[in-house]
Amino acid sequence: MAKVETIVFLSLVLDLFAFTIPLPLFPRLIEWYTLRESSDPNGFLSLTLRSVSYIRSLFYSPSAHSKRWDIVLLGGFMGSVFSTLQFIVSPKIGSLSDKYGRKRILLLTMIGNILSAVVWIKSTTFASYMLSRVIGGLSEGNVQLAIAILSDVTSQATRSKALAHVGIAFAICFCIGPPIGAYFATRPLPSAMQTWGIDLNIYAVPATLTLVLLVAETLFLIVALPETRNAGGKPKPDTSRSETDKKATSNGSTSTPKRDAQSRIKILKSLRRFHFLFLAIFSGVEFTLTFLTFDLMDWNNTQNGKLIGSIGIISALLQGGYVRRSMSKVGEGIMAKRGVSSCAVALILLALLPSFVNSNNAIAMKLLQGATVCMAFTSATVVNSLTAFASLQCDEPQVDEASGKPIEEHPDLAKGKALGHFRSAGQLGRAIGPILACASYWTVGPAYTYGVSAFLMFGLSFGMRRVASTKST
């Protein structure tokens, strides 16, 4: 088990390192495409920006910030494309991994990720860059399948601790990915490319680094990762069920008891709903944060990279020093609720920030720093806790003691399918969140956007009381 956990953790670090590299580049990348394609009034980007400007004009009168706010909204659409596609394919990826094995499906998704990076390197138009995002959205399955793999090789008693590896990998990569992406974004293209006249994306260097990481991850998985779906010999006997339930099984029933299964399905539905609502709010804040600093403070790629990296550093320290040790004591639901409340506080601080920009930059920086710490705590707790809680509702491999045959899993509680639907709900939130947040940002401004989001997040924290008090097993 420990070996598989290490393999999964290392593969996640490579995958998420590649994923986080472009995060601080979005505002300047859109700006580059805007300047590059400004002479083509019928181009894809020009038509898109005109549509954005028209929609904005219906709700908000032109101002000095109008063009920049259009970039914010366009960035929201870019973020939502990836997540919308993930919402569509995540349940399918999970079901296929249940049927054909985790490793085989994971390697197939890696091929798509590699192709996405190749297209990014060559994307000299906005349309071709969006193609790379579409390919990536249809292919990304590493995080989802990593959770399923860890669930395969752990018991319910050790699962929350094992799944903390996913959160730690996220935190580490948010420490190193954005700053490194910002650094390599300043590096010139290879002289050979310039000599040969090969036209590449302005950020072809960080894109190439992403490609190298994905290829390395794929080779590592081919060599090191074993198949974990139904691995390890015979399933464990079911020692937790009552004599009545065992009798029912010996009389021909091969599924988990109906009452138990239905209660777990009900909990899963609640967790999917909270996952969707949380990420619908949080992803909008997360996505617009670098646009906020770009818009109001004129921050560059390096400064935005350091901002995202600082959130990752604090989150990593919290994951390793607090969350991983306290999850089993506090409970997954309560830990998630604390993270949601912390996010609400961060949103209040961000809502106050625009009032102090220019008039008192020192206070503005203090507010941003406080929001950064609160968001780091949220990143370290909520999604990881809800995911662990969801995985504990899934069926475990079991055998009938009388016949020695495996007990068939409930179709809605098979790990790959159940966790796929759970992730899909979150990805739908991630698809909607950036669009809503960006639309609100350029319609009513950042202060109202973050203020309303804080109110909604406090409401969500209040609504989570019941699920937080539910035992995970």
C-alpha positions as CSV (number, residue, x, y, z in Angstrom):
1,M,0.0,0.0,0.0
2,A,2.8,2.5,1.0
3,K,4.5,1.9,-2.4
4,V,1.3,2.7,-4.3
5,E,0.7,5.8,-2.2
6,T,4.2,7.0,-3.1
7,I,3.8,6.3,-6.8
8,V,0.4,8.1,-6.9
9,F,1.8,11.1,-4.9
10,L,4.8,11.5,-7.3
11,S,2.6,11.2,-10.4
12,L,0.2,13.8,-9.0
13,V,3.2,16.2,-8.3
14,L,4.3,15.9,-11.9
15,D,0.7,16.3,-13.2
16,L,-0.3,19.2,-11.1
17,F,3.1,20.9,-11.6
18,A,2.3,20.9,-15.3
19,F,-1.3,22.0,-14.6
20,T,-0.3,25.0,-12.4
21,I,2.4,26.4,-14.7
22,P,0.1,28.5,-16.9
23,L,-2.1,29.8,-14.1
24,P,-0.5,33.3,-13.6
25,L,-0.1,33.7,-17.4
26,F,-3.8,34.0,-18.4
27,P,-4.2,37.8,-18.2
28,R,-1.0,38.6,-20.2
29,L,-1.7,35.7,-22.6
30,I,-5.1,37.1,-23.5
31,E,-3.5,40.5,-23.9
32,W,-0.9,39.0,-26.3
33,Y,-3.6,37.4,-28.4
34,T,-5.6,40.7,-28.4
35,L,-2.7,42.7,-29.7
36,R,-1.7,39.9,-32.2
37,E,-5.2,39.6,-33.7
38,S,-6.4,43.2,-33.5
39,S,-5.9,43.6,-37.2
40,D,-8.3,40.8,-38.0
41,P,-11.8,42.1,-37.2
42,N,-13.4,38.8,-38.3
43,G,-11.1,36.6,-36.2
44,F,-12.3,34.3,-33.5
45,L,-10.9,36.5,-30.7
46,S,-12.2,39.8,-32.2
47,L,-15.7,38.3,-32.5
48,T,-15.5,37.0,-29.0
49,L,-14.4,40.3,-27.5
50,R,-17.0,42.2,-29.4
51,S,-19.7,39.9,-28.0
52,V,-18.2,40.4,-24.5
53,S,-18.2,44.2,-24.9
54,Y,-21.8,44.2,-26.2
55,I,-23.0,42.1,-23.3
56,R,-21.1,44.3,-20.8
57,S,-22.6,47.5,-22.3
58,L,-26.1,46.2,-21.6
59,F,-25.3,46.1,-17.9
60,Y,-22.5,48.5,-17.3
61,S,-21.6,51.8,-18.9
62,P,-18.1,52.2,-20.5
63,S,-15.3,53.2,-18.2
64,A,-11.5,53.4,-18.0
65,H,-11.5,49.8,-16.9
66,S,-13.9,48.4,-19.6
67,K,-11.3,46.8,-21.9
68,R,-9.6,45.2,-18.9
69,W,-12.8,43.9,-17.5
70,D,-13.6,42.4,-20.9
71,I,-10.3,40.4,-20.6
72,V,-11.5,39.3,-17.1
73,L,-14.7,37.9,-18.5
74,L,-12.9,36.2,-21.4
75,G,-10.6,34.7,-18.9
76,G,-13.7,33.3,-17.1
77,F,-14.8,31.7,-20.3
78,M,-11.4,30.1,-20.8
79,G,-11.5,28.7,-17.3
80,S,-15.0,27.3,-17.7
81,V,-14.3,25.5,-21.0
82,F,-11.9,23.1,-19.3
83,S,-14.2,22.4,-16.3
84,T,-17.3,22.0,-18.4
85,L,-15.6,19.3,-20.4
86,Q,-14.5,17.7,-17.1
87,F,-18.0,17.7,-15.9
88,I,-19.1,15.8,-18.9
89,V,-16.3,13.2,-19.0
90,S,-15.5,12.6,-15.4
91,P,-18.3,10.0,-14.7
92,K,-17.4,8.2,-17.9
93,I,-13.7,8.1,-17.0
94,G,-14.6,6.7,-13.6
95,S,-16.9,4.0,-15.0
96,L,-14.4,3.0,-17.6
97,S,-11.8,2.6,-14.8
98,D,-14.2,0.3,-12.9
99,K,-14.6,-1.8,-16.0
100,Y,-11.1,-1.9,-17.6
101,G,-8.8,-0.9,-14.8
102,R,-7.4,2.3,-13.3
103,K,-3.9,2.1,-15.0
104,R,-5.1,1.5,-18.5
105,I,-7.6,4.4,-18.5
106,L,-5.1,6.7,-16.8
107,L,-2.5,6.1,-19.5
108,L,-5.1,6.8,-22.2
109,T,-6.0,10.2,-20.6
110,M,-2.2,11.0,-20.4
111,I,-2.0,10.8,-24.2
112,G,-4.7,13.5,-24.5
113,N,-2.8,15.7,-22.0
114,I,0.4,15.4,-24.0
115,L,-1.4,16.3,-27.2
116,S,-2.9,19.4,-25.4
117,A,0.5,20.6,-24.5
118,V,1.8,20.2,-28.0
119,V,-1.1,22.2,-29.4
120,W,-0.4,25.0,-26.8
121,I,3.2,25.3,-28.0
122,K,2.1,25.9,-31.5
123,S,-1.0,28.0,-30.7
124,T,-0.3,31.3,-32.3
125,T,-4.0,32.1,-32.5
126,F,-6.6,32.3,-29.8
127,A,-8.7,29.7,-31.5
128,S,-5.8,27.2,-31.5
129,Y,-5.1,27.9,-27.9
130,M,-8.8,27.2,-27.0
131,L,-8.4,23.9,-28.9
132,S,-5.6,22.9,-26.6
133,R,-7.9,23.7,-23.6
134,V,-10.6,21.5,-25.1
135,I,-8.3,18.6,-25.6
136,G,-7.0,19.0,-22.0
137,G,-10.5,19.2,-20.6
138,L,-11.5,16.0,-22.3
139,S,-8.4,14.2,-21.2
140,E,-7.6,15.1,-17.6
141,G,-8.2,12.2,-15.3
142,N,-5.2,12.0,-13.1
143,V,-6.6,13.5,-9.9
144,Q,-9.9,11.6,-10.2
145,L,-8.2,8.2,-10.9
146,A,-5.6,8.9,-8.2
147,I,-8.4,9.2,-5.6
148,A,-9.9,5.9,-6.9
149,I,-6.5,4.2,-6.7
150,L,-5.8,5.3,-3.2
151,S,-9.3,4.2,-2.2
152,D,-8.6,0.8,-3.7
153,V,-5.5,0.2,-1.6
154,T,-6.6,1.7,1.7
155,S,-9.1,0.7,4.4
156,Q,-11.7,3.0,5.6
157,A,-9.7,3.7,8.8
158,T,-6.7,4.9,6.8
159,R,-8.3,6.4,3.8
160,S,-8.6,10.0,4.9
161,K,-5.0,10.1,5.8
162,A,-4.0,8.6,2.5
163,L,-6.2,11.0,0.5
164,A,-4.4,13.9,2.2
165,H,-1.6,13.1,-0.3
166,V,-3.8,14.6,-3.0
167,G,-4.2,17.8,-1.1
168,I,-0.5,18.0,-0.3
169,A,0.4,17.4,-4.0
170,F,-1.9,20.3,-4.9
171,A,-0.4,22.5,-2.3
172,I,3.2,21.7,-3.3
173,C,2.5,22.4,-6.9
174,F,0.7,25.6,-6.3
175,C,3.9,26.6,-4.4
176,I,6.3,25.8,-7.3
177,G,4.2,25.7,-10.5
178,P,3.0,29.4,-10.8
179,P,6.3,31.0,-9.9
180,I,8.2,28.7,-12.3
181,G,5.6,29.3,-15.0
182,A,6.0,33.1,-14.5
183,Y,9.8,32.7,-14.6
184,F,10.0,30.7,-17.8
185,A,7.4,33.1,-19.4
186,T,10.2,35.7,-19.3
187,R,12.7,33.4,-21.1
188,P,13.2,34.1,-24.8
189,L,12.4,31.4,-27.4
190,P,15.3,29.2,-28.5
191,S,17.5,31.0,-31.0
192,A,17.2,28.0,-33.4
193,M,13.4,28.6,-33.5
194,Q,13.9,32.2,-34.3
195,T,16.5,31.5,-36.9
196,W,14.3,28.9,-38.7
197,G,11.3,31.2,-38.5
198,I,9.1,28.8,-36.6
199,D,6.1,30.6,-35.2
200,L,5.3,29.6,-31.7
201,N,3.2,30.8,-28.8
202,I,4.7,33.6,-26.8
203,Y,4.8,31.2,-23.8
204,A,6.2,28.3,-25.7
205,V,8.9,27.9,-23.1
206,P,6.6,27.2,-20.2
207,A,4.4,25.1,-22.6
208,T,7.4,23.0,-23.5
209,L,8.2,22.5,-19.8
210,T,4.6,21.3,-19.3
211,L,5.0,18.8,-22.2
212,V,8.2,17.5,-20.6
213,L,6.6,17.0,-17.2
214,L,3.6,15.1,-18.8
215,V,5.8,12.8,-20.8
216,A,7.9,12.1,-17.7
217,E,4.7,11.3,-15.8
218,T,3.4,9.0,-18.4
219,L,6.7,7.0,-18.6
220,F,6.8,6.8,-14.8
221,L,3.2,5.5,-14.6
222,I,3.9,2.9,-17.3
223,V,6.9,1.5,-15.3
224,A,5.9,2.0,-11.7
225,L,2.1,1.9,-11.3
226,P,0.5,-1.5,-10.7
227,E,-3.2,-2.1,-11.5
228,T,-5.2,-1.6,-8.3
229,R,-8.7,-2.4,-9.4
230,N,-9.6,-5.7,-7.6
231,A,-5.9,-6.1,-6.9
232,G,-4.4,-7.9,-4.0
233,G,-6.1,-11.2,-4.3
234,K,-9.5,-12.0,-2.9
235,P,-11.7,-9.3,-1.4
236,K,-11.7,-9.1,2.3
237,P,-14.5,-10.9,4.2
238,D,-17.3,-8.5,5.4
239,T,-16.9,-8.5,9.2
240,S,-18.9,-5.3,9.8
241,R,-22.4,-6.6,8.8
242,S,-25.0,-8.0,11.1
243,E,-26.0,-11.6,11.3
244,T,-29.3,-10.7,9.7
245,D,-27.6,-9.1,6.7
246,K,-25.2,-12.1,6.3
247,K,-28.2,-14.5,6.4
248,A,-29.8,-12.5,3.6
249,T,-26.7,-12.7,1.6
250,S,-26.4,-16.5,2.1
251,N,-30.1,-16.8,0.9
252,G,-29.2,-15.4,-2.5
253,S,-28.8,-11.6,-2.0
254,T,-25.5,-10.5,-3.5
255,S,-25.7,-6.7,-3.0
256,T,-25.1,-4.6,0.1
257,P,-28.2,-4.2,2.3
258,K,-30.7,-1.9,0.7
259,R,-31.1,0.4,3.7
260,D,-27.4,0.8,4.2
261,A,-26.8,1.4,0.5
262,Q,-29.6,4.0,0.2
263,S,-28.3,5.9,3.2
264,R,-24.8,6.1,1.7
265,I,-26.3,7.2,-1.7
266,K,-28.2,9.9,0.1
267,I,-25.0,11.1,1.8
268,L,-23.2,11.1,-1.5
269,K,-25.9,13.2,-3.1
270,S,-25.5,15.8,-0.3
271,L,-21.8,15.8,-0.7
272,R,-22.0,16.3,-4.4
273,R,-24.4,19.2,-3.9
274,F,-22.0,20.9,-1.4
275,H,-19.1,20.2,-3.6
276,F,-20.9,21.9,-6.5
277,L,-22.0,24.9,-4.5
278,F,-18.6,25.4,-2.8
279,L,-16.6,25.3,-6.0
280,A,-19.2,27.5,-7.9
281,I,-18.3,30.2,-5.4
282,F,-14.7,29.5,-4.6
283,S,-13.5,28.9,-8.2
284,G,-14.9,32.3,-9.2
285,V,-12.9,33.9,-6.5
286,E,-9.8,31.8,-7.2
287,F,-10.0,32.6,-10.9
288,T,-10.6,36.4,-10.6
289,L,-7.9,36.9,-7.9
290,T,-5.0,37.3,-10.4
291,F,-7.3,39.5,-12.6
292,L,-8.0,41.6,-9.5
293,T,-4.3,42.3,-8.9
294,F,-3.9,42.8,-12.7
295,D,-6.8,45.2,-12.9
296,L,-6.4,47.3,-9.8
297,M,-2.7,46.9,-8.9
298,D,-1.2,46.3,-12.4
299,W,0.7,43.3,-11.2
300,N,2.8,41.3,-13.6
301,N,3.2,37.5,-14.1
302,T,6.0,37.3,-11.5
303,Q,3.9,39.0,-8.8
304,N,0.8,36.9,-9.6
305,G,3.0,33.8,-9.5
306,K,4.3,34.7,-6.1
307,L,0.8,35.3,-4.9
308,I,-0.5,31.9,-6.0
309,G,2.7,30.3,-4.8
310,S,2.3,31.8,-1.3
311,I,-1.2,30.3,-1.1
312,G,0.3,26.9,-2.0
313,I,3.1,27.2,0.6
314,I,0.7,28.0,3.4
315,S,-1.7,25.3,2.2
316,A,1.1,22.7,2.1
317,L,2.2,23.5,5.7
318,L,-1.4,23.2,6.9
319,Q,-1.9,19.9,5.0
320,G,1.1,18.3,6.5
321,G,1.1,19.8,9.9
322,Y,-2.6,20.1,10.8
323,V,-5.2,18.6,8.3
324,R,-3.5,15.2,7.9
325,R,-3.2,14.7,11.6
326,S,-6.5,16.1,12.7
327,M,-8.9,14.9,10.0
328,S,-9.7,11.6,11.7
329,K,-10.2,13.2,15.1
330,V,-12.2,16.2,13.9
331,G,-14.2,14.5,11.2
332,E,-14.3,15.1,7.5
333,G,-17.5,17.1,7.6
334,I,-16.5,19.4,10.4
335,M,-13.1,20.0,8.7
336,A,-14.8,20.9,5.4
337,K,-17.2,23.3,7.3
338,R,-14.3,25.1,8.9
339,G,-12.7,25.6,5.5
340,V,-15.9,27.0,4.1
341,S,-16.1,29.5,7.0
342,S,-12.5,30.5,6.4
343,C,-13.3,31.2,2.7
344,A,-16.1,33.5,3.8
345,V,-13.7,35.6,5.9
346,A,-11.3,35.8,2.9
347,L,-14.1,37.1,0.7
348,I,-14.9,39.8,3.2
349,L,-11.3,41.0,3.2
350,L,-11.2,41.0,-0.7
351,A,-14.5,42.9,-0.8
352,L,-12.9,45.6,1.4
353,L,-9.6,45.7,-0.6
354,P,-10.7,48.0,-3.6
355,S,-11.7,50.8,-1.2
356,F,-8.0,51.1,-0.1
357,V,-6.2,50.6,-3.4
358,N,-4.4,53.9,-4.2
359,S,-5.8,55.7,-1.1
360,N,-3.9,53.4,1.4
361,N,-1.9,50.7,-0.3
362,A,-0.5,49.5,3.0
363,I,-3.9,48.5,4.2
364,A,-4.8,47.0,0.8
365,M,-1.8,44.8,1.0
366,K,-2.7,43.7,4.6
367,L,-6.2,42.8,3.4
368,L,-4.7,40.8,0.5
369,Q,-2.3,39.0,2.8
370,G,-5.1,38.1,5.2
371,A,-7.3,36.8,2.4
372,T,-4.4,34.8,1.1
373,V,-4.0,33.0,4.5
374,C,-7.7,32.3,4.7
375,M,-7.9,31.0,1.2
376,A,-4.9,28.7,1.9
377,F,-6.7,27.2,4.8
378,T,-9.7,26.7,2.6
379,S,-7.6,25.1,-0.1
380,A,-6.1,22.7,2.5
381,T,-9.4,21.5,3.9
382,V,-12.6,21.6,1.9
383,V,-12.2,19.6,-1.3
384,N,-9.9,17.1,0.3
385,S,-12.3,16.6,3.3
386,L,-15.4,16.2,1.1
387,T,-13.5,13.8,-1.2
388,A,-12.5,11.6,1.7
389,F,-16.0,11.7,3.0
390,A,-17.4,10.7,-0.4
391,S,-14.9,7.8,-0.8
392,L,-15.9,6.4,2.5
393,Q,-19.5,5.9,1.2
394,C,-18.3,3.7,-1.6
395,D,-18.5,-0.1,-1.6
396,E,-15.5,-2.1,-0.4
397,P,-14.5,-5.5,-2.0
398,Q,-16.2,-8.2,0.0
399,V,-16.8,-12.0,-0.2
400,D,-19.8,-14.1,0.9
401,E,-18.5,-16.2,3.8
402,A,-20.7,-19.1,2.8
403,S,-19.9,-19.3,-1.0
404,G,-16.5,-17.6,-1.0
405,K,-17.7,-15.6,-4.0
406,P,-17.2,-11.8,-4.3
407,I,-20.3,-9.7,-3.3
408,E,-21.4,-7.6,-6.2
409,E,-21.0,-3.8,-5.7
410,H,-24.0,-1.6,-5.7
411,P,-24.0,0.1,-9.2
412,D,-24.1,3.6,-7.7
413,L,-21.4,2.9,-5.1
414,A,-18.6,1.5,-7.2
415,K,-15.6,3.7,-6.5
416,G,-14.8,4.8,-10.0
417,K,-18.3,5.7,-10.9
418,A,-19.3,7.3,-7.5
419,L,-16.1,9.4,-7.3
420,G,-16.5,10.3,-11.0
421,H,-19.9,11.7,-10.3
422,F,-18.6,13.5,-7.2
423,R,-15.8,15.1,-9.2
424,S,-18.2,15.9,-12.0
425,A,-20.4,17.9,-9.6
426,G,-17.4,19.9,-8.6
427,Q,-16.3,20.5,-12.1
428,L,-19.7,21.9,-13.0
429,G,-19.2,24.3,-10.2
430,R,-15.8,25.2,-11.6
431,A,-17.3,25.7,-15.0
432,I,-20.1,28.1,-13.8
433,G,-18.1,29.9,-11.1
434,P,-15.5,31.8,-13.2
435,I,-18.2,33.0,-15.7
436,L,-20.5,34.2,-12.9
437,A,-17.7,35.8,-10.9
438,C,-16.2,37.5,-14.0
439,A,-19.6,38.7,-15.2
440,S,-20.4,40.1,-11.8
441,Y,-16.9,41.6,-11.6
442,W,-17.3,43.8,-14.7
443,T,-21.0,44.5,-14.1
444,V,-20.9,45.7,-10.5
445,G,-17.2,45.6,-9.7
446,P,-15.0,43.5,-7.4
447,A,-16.3,44.9,-4.0
448,Y,-19.9,43.8,-4.6
449,T,-18.8,40.6,-6.2
450,Y,-16.7,39.4,-3.3
451,G,-19.2,40.8,-0.8
452,V,-22.1,38.8,-2.2
453,S,-19.9,35.7,-2.5
454,A,-19.0,36.1,1.2
455,F,-22.7,36.1,2.1
456,L,-23.3,33.0,0.0
457,M,-20.3,31.2,1.5
458,F,-21.5,31.9,5.1
459,G,-24.9,30.5,4.0
460,L,-23.2,27.4,2.7
461,S,-21.3,26.9,6.0
462,F,-24.6,27.2,7.9
463,G,-26.2,24.6,5.5
464,M,-23.4,22.1,6.1
465,R,-24.1,21.7,9.8
466,R,-26.1,18.5,9.3
467,V,-23.7,16.7,7.0
468,A,-20.8,17.9,9.3
469,S,-22.4,16.0,12.2
470,T,-22.8,12.8,10.2
471,K,-20.4,10.1,10.9
472,S,-18.2,9.3,7.9
473,T,-18.5,5.5,8.3
